[in-house]
Amino acid sequence: MRWARSFKSRLSNDRNGEENHSSTGGACPDFLCVGAQKGGTTWLYHQLAAHPDFWMPPIKEVRYFDKLSRTKASPPRPRDQRDVRFVESLKSLSARPFIDLEGYARLFEAKGASLSGDISPTYSTLNDEIIQRVISYLPNLKVIFLARDPVERAWSQLSMGVRLGMITPFDATDTEEVIQNLLNSGVLMLSHPSRIVARWKRYVHPDRFHVYFFDDLQRNPTELRRSILRFLGADPEKPSGRRRADYNSDARREKLRLTDKVRAHVAQFFKDELKTCAAQLGGPAREWPARYGFSLLCFFAELVDNFDLFVWCDWVA
């Protein structure tokens, strides 16, 4: 499907130049969570869906912008008529051969005065044009990205892919087979958080974009929950029903065993990305390279005559 052409056609022909911002009033999402896949997005959905300040869609991953023609499945147990209407409207919207931003915004009419949003990790793969159009139409949208160590995230994705039958089972102790699977576009496109964050930051106001870390979900989920709720404008003191902050729906899922040998090869594969994340994302990402024996040596030298002060940093194992 030709995304860009569909988008431009919608803007220039069907609406004689679609407005630059939403005209649907309060009927629009308050936020997007654009990843990372296997970065804690399911945890976030459960926390928000059970929080009294939110009305969340009955489908965790709406995926409207990256899977336009996908048939949406009905939720197993619709909570009420709002859920039913949401699913019916989404199916109708997804059947159209173009992106309808107004129709997408109106999906969230059911939220009323509550907060609501779309948690779709694959939005991390959207191209610049679609991101720009979405943010231009919904300028007050807040955007969250949950970053995870690329080595751990990719391995978790491979485990899930094998478990769900999306990836052909392979020998997880064979480094060549592992690297071949990492080169799969469906894995590779989701495995560079520095690029994803940079792409979204081009269009989202700094005050409305926030990177959180899977590391903090592991260390202190209560504080991470509190921080995200504050950013979204919700009350962090209100409980999410009976849902504990440390609830993990994937805790007992079967995962591929990651041997030390394979781990070292996967780390080498992502060495440059680990370096870039440490420099650009900051926070816990600064710790990622050291997990795999990488260290940063910075040499400061002042050259005389016609040369200026320069800093040369290189990564060594």
Sequence and secondary structure as in RCSB ss.txt:
>XXXX:A:sequence
MRWARSFKSRLSNDRNGEENHSSTGGACPDFLCVGAQKGGTTWLYHQLAAHPDFWMPPIKEVRYFDKLSRTKASP
PRPRDQRDVRFVESLKSLSARPFIDLEGYARLFEAKGASLSGDISPTYSTLNDEIIQRVISYLPNLKVIFLARDP
VERAWSQLSMGVRLGMITPFDATDTEEVIQNLLNSGVLMLSHPSRIVARWKRYVHPDRFHVYFFDDLQRNPTELR
RSILRFLGADPEKPSGRRRADYNSDARREKLRLTDKVRAHVAQFFKDELKTCAAQLGGPAREWPARYGFSLLCFF
AELVDNFDLFVWCDWVA
>XXXX:A:secstr
  HHHHHHHIIIIITSS  SS  STT S SEEE   TTTTHHHHHHHHHTSTTB   SSS   TTT TT      
SS  SHHHHHHHHHHHHHHTSSS  HHHHHHGGGGGTTSB EEE GGGGG  HHHHHHHHHHSTT EEEEEE  H
HHHHHHHHHHHHHTTSS    TT HHHHHHHHTSHHHHTTS HHHHHHHHHTTS GGGEEEEEHHHHHH HHHHH
HHHHHHHT  TTS BTTB TT  TTTTS      HHHHHHHHHHTHHHHHHHHHHT GGGGGHHHHTT EEEEEE
EE  TT  EEEEEEEE 
